[in-house]
């Protein structure tokens, strides 16, 4: 921490592993964050010796960061919000506070990154152009050559046209797709726009991180090599 100017309150909260910067901003705006007993404000800088609390509980500053890979089962929701009974954080039950990095819709399964590193969300957003995500998809009709070509070249959804992507047919009704976008329920919407419904969707890769042999509900920590490669791709060596 810069002993002269400190760090912004939302970054301090992210570095503590409590939440992402975006979530920190929300908590600050809701008046749930206090600094030395006074209400926290967006842009406020935290200096050494100051005490930051959220809902009355003190944060401890920068902590050792945790990075986990989970094979999210269908039906689990990618949120840390305790008001959601099927939230992924309670489902995981990890002893340290972690939150999902990115989203995978409730009806889908597969690879999900969770972390206590509140900065990793910002790093991934900055690297969005090279942030590949790979999926295995099954639909309710045959995967034809025109269908594959349309998926690859771009599909009109959500008042835009999806970016070109890689698509490979893997079976009569199944295909593999690699995206660099993260539009809401993108693959399902793309298929629906082409007259098909998704019956099964599983994410098998996020950048250099692969699902491997993880079964639904199983999780593991990133290896040192995986973390170093990920941070290198995110511009953080």
C-alpha positions as CSV (number, residue, x, y, z in Angstrom):
1,X,0.0,0.0,0.0
2,X,1.2,3.5,-0.8
3,X,1.8,5.0,2.6
4,X,1.3,8.5,1.3
5,X,-1.9,8.2,-0.6
6,X,-3.3,4.8,0.4
7,X,-5.5,2.8,-2.0
8,X,-9.1,3.3,-3.1
9,X,-11.6,1.7,-0.8
10,X,-13.0,-0.6,-3.4
11,X,-9.5,-1.9,-4.2
12,X,-8.7,-2.4,-0.5
13,X,-11.9,-4.5,-0.2
14,X,-11.0,-6.5,-3.3
15,X,-7.4,-7.1,-2.1
16,X,-8.8,-8.3,1.2
17,X,-10.5,-11.1,-0.7
18,X,-13.9,-10.0,0.5
19,X,-15.4,-9.3,-3.0
20,X,-14.8,-7.9,-6.4
21,X,-14.4,-4.1,-7.0
22,X,-17.9,-4.0,-8.6
23,X,-19.4,-5.7,-5.6
24,X,-17.4,-3.3,-3.3
25,X,-18.9,-0.3,-5.1
26,X,-22.4,-1.7,-4.5
27,X,-21.8,-2.3,-0.8
28,X,-20.4,1.2,-0.4
29,X,-23.4,2.7,-2.1
30,X,-25.7,0.7,0.1
31,X,-24.0,2.3,3.2
32,X,-22.8,-1.1,4.5
33,X,-19.1,-0.1,4.5
34,X,-17.5,2.1,7.2
35,X,-14.0,3.4,7.5
36,X,-12.8,4.3,11.0
37,X,-16.5,4.3,12.1
38,X,-17.6,6.7,9.3
39,X,-19.6,5.8,6.2
40,X,-17.4,4.8,3.4
41,X,-17.6,6.8,0.1
42,X,-16.8,5.8,-3.5
43,X,-13.2,7.0,-4.2
44,X,-12.2,7.3,-0.6
45,X,-8.6,6.2,0.0
46,X,-7.6,3.9,2.8
47,X,-4.4,4.8,4.7
48,X,-2.3,2.5,6.9
49,X,-3.9,2.0,10.3
50,X,-7.5,2.7,9.1
51,X,-10.1,0.1,10.0
52,X,-12.6,-0.9,7.3
53,X,-15.8,-2.8,8.2
54,X,-18.6,-4.4,6.2
55,X,-21.8,-4.9,8.1
56,X,-19.8,-4.3,11.3
57,X,-17.2,-6.9,10.5
58,X,-13.6,-5.7,10.1
59,X,-11.6,-6.6,6.9
60,X,-8.0,-7.6,7.4
61,X,-6.4,-6.1,4.3
62,X,-4.5,-8.1,1.7
63,X,-4.7,-11.8,2.2
64,X,-3.4,-14.9,0.5
65,X,-5.5,-15.4,-2.6
66,X,-7.4,-18.6,-3.5
67,X,-8.2,-19.8,-7.0
68,X,-10.5,-22.8,-7.5
69,X,-12.0,-24.7,-10.4
70,X,-15.5,-26.2,-10.0
71,X,-17.5,-28.4,-12.3
72,X,-20.8,-26.6,-11.6
73,X,-23.8,-28.9,-11.7
74,X,-27.0,-27.9,-13.5
75,X,-29.3,-26.0,-11.2
76,X,-26.6,-24.1,-9.2
77,X,-26.7,-20.3,-9.7
78,X,-23.4,-18.4,-10.2
79,X,-23.9,-15.8,-7.5
80,X,-22.6,-15.2,-4.0
81,X,-25.9,-13.7,-2.9
82,X,-27.1,-15.6,0.2
83,X,-30.7,-14.7,-0.7
84,X,-30.4,-17.2,-3.6
85,X,-30.9,-20.7,-2.0
86,X,-28.9,-22.4,-4.8
87,X,-26.0,-20.0,-4.8
88,X,-22.7,-21.5,-5.8
89,X,-20.8,-20.2,-2.8
90,X,-23.0,-22.0,-0.3
91,X,-23.0,-25.1,-2.5
92,X,-19.2,-25.1,-2.6
93,X,-18.9,-24.6,1.1
94,X,-15.2,-23.5,0.9
95,X,-13.8,-22.4,4.3
96,X,-12.5,-19.1,2.9
97,X,-14.7,-16.4,1.2
98,X,-14.6,-16.9,-2.6
99,X,-16.9,-15.7,-5.4
100,X,-17.6,-16.8,-8.9
101,X,-15.5,-15.2,-11.7
102,X,-17.8,-14.8,-14.6
103,X,-21.1,-16.6,-15.1
104,X,-22.5,-19.9,-16.3
105,X,-26.3,-20.0,-16.5
106,X,-28.3,-22.1,-14.1
107,X,-29.3,-24.7,-16.7
108,X,-25.7,-25.3,-17.8
109,X,-22.9,-27.2,-16.2
110,X,-19.2,-27.3,-16.4
111,X,-16.1,-25.3,-15.6
112,X,-16.4,-22.3,-13.3
113,X,-13.5,-20.3,-11.7
114,X,-14.0,-19.1,-8.2
115,X,-11.5,-16.9,-6.3
116,X,-10.9,-14.6,-3.3
117,X,-8.9,-12.3,-5.7
118,X,-11.2,-9.3,-6.2
119,X,-8.9,-8.0,-9.1
120,X,-9.2,-11.0,-11.3
121,X,-12.6,-9.9,-12.7
122,X,-11.1,-6.6,-13.9
123,X,-8.1,-8.4,-15.4
124,X,-10.4,-10.8,-17.3
125,X,-12.5,-7.9,-18.6
126,X,-9.4,-6.1,-19.8
127,X,-8.3,-9.3,-21.6
128,X,-11.8,-9.9,-23.0
129,X,-10.6,-10.1,-26.6
130,X,-8.5,-13.2,-25.8
131,X,-10.7,-14.7,-23.2
132,X,-11.7,-17.9,-24.9
133,X,-14.4,-20.1,-23.5
134,X,-15.1,-23.6,-24.9
135,X,-18.3,-25.5,-24.7
136,X,-19.8,-28.9,-25.6
137,X,-23.4,-28.5,-26.9
138,X,-26.2,-30.8,-27.8
139,X,-29.3,-29.6,-29.6
140,X,-32.7,-31.1,-30.5
141,X,-32.1,-31.3,-34.3
142,X,-29.3,-32.4,-36.6
143,X,-26.2,-30.2,-36.7
144,X,-26.0,-29.4,-40.4
145,X,-23.3,-27.7,-42.4
146,X,-25.4,-24.5,-42.9
147,X,-26.1,-24.5,-39.1
148,X,-22.3,-24.7,-38.4
149,X,-21.5,-22.0,-40.9
150,X,-24.2,-19.6,-39.5
151,X,-22.9,-20.1,-35.9
152,X,-19.4,-19.4,-37.0
153,X,-20.1,-16.3,-39.1
154,X,-22.4,-14.6,-36.6
155,X,-26.0,-14.7,-35.4
156,X,-28.3,-11.8,-34.8
157,X,-29.3,-11.8,-31.1
158,X,-29.9,-9.1,-28.4
159,X,-29.8,-6.3,-30.9
160,X,-26.3,-7.2,-32.2
161,X,-24.6,-9.8,-34.2
162,X,-22.3,-12.3,-32.4
163,X,-18.6,-12.2,-33.2
164,X,-17.1,-14.9,-35.5
165,X,-16.3,-18.0,-33.5
166,X,-14.9,-21.6,-33.9
167,X,-17.5,-24.4,-34.3
168,X,-16.8,-28.1,-34.9
169,X,-19.5,-30.7,-35.4
170,X,-18.9,-33.6,-32.9
171,X,-22.0,-35.8,-33.5
172,X,-25.3,-35.9,-35.3
173,X,-26.8,-33.4,-32.8
174,X,-23.7,-32.1,-31.0
175,X,-21.0,-29.6,-31.6
176,X,-18.1,-27.9,-29.9
177,X,-17.9,-24.0,-29.8
178,X,-15.2,-21.6,-28.7
179,X,-16.4,-18.0,-27.9
180,X,-14.6,-14.8,-27.0
181,X,-17.9,-13.1,-26.0
182,X,-20.0,-13.4,-23.0
183,X,-23.5,-12.3,-24.0
184,X,-26.4,-13.4,-21.7
185,X,-27.2,-17.1,-22.5
186,X,-25.4,-16.5,-25.8
187,X,-25.2,-20.1,-27.1
188,X,-28.8,-20.9,-26.3
189,X,-30.0,-17.7,-28.0
190,X,-27.8,-18.3,-31.0
191,X,-29.3,-21.8,-31.4
192,X,-32.8,-20.6,-30.9
193,X,-32.3,-17.9,-33.6
194,X,-31.4,-20.8,-36.0
195,X,-34.4,-22.9,-35.0
196,X,-32.8,-25.2,-32.5
197,X,-33.1,-25.7,-28.7
198,X,-30.1,-26.6,-26.5
199,X,-30.7,-29.9,-24.6
200,X,-27.3,-30.0,-22.9
201,X,-24.5,-27.4,-22.5
202,X,-21.2,-27.9,-20.7
203,X,-18.3,-25.5,-20.5
204,X,-15.0,-27.4,-20.7
205,X,-12.4,-24.6,-20.9
206,X,-11.8,-21.0,-19.8
207,X,-8.6,-19.7,-21.4
208,X,-5.9,-22.1,-20.4
209,X,-8.0,-23.8,-17.7
210,X,-9.6,-27.1,-18.6
211,X,-12.4,-29.2,-17.0
212,X,-10.4,-32.4,-17.3
213,X,-11.8,-35.3,-15.2
214,X,-13.7,-33.1,-12.7
215,X,-17.1,-34.6,-12.1
216,X,-20.2,-32.4,-11.5
217,X,-19.8,-31.0,-8.0
218,X,-16.1,-31.7,-7.7
219,X,-13.5,-28.9,-7.4
220,X,-9.8,-28.4,-7.1
221,X,-7.2,-25.6,-6.7
222,X,-5.4,-24.3,-9.7
223,X,-1.9,-25.6,-10.1
224,X,1.0,-23.2,-9.9
225,X,1.6,-23.6,-13.7
226,X,-2.1,-23.0,-14.5
227,X,-2.1,-19.8,-12.4
228,X,1.2,-18.5,-13.8
229,X,-0.1,-19.1,-17.4
230,X,-3.5,-17.5,-16.6
231,X,-1.9,-14.4,-15.1
232,X,0.5,-14.2,-18.0
233,X,-2.4,-14.2,-20.5
234,X,-4.1,-11.5,-18.4
235,X,-1.0,-9.4,-18.5
236,X,-0.1,-10.1,-14.9
237,X,3.3,-11.8,-14.6
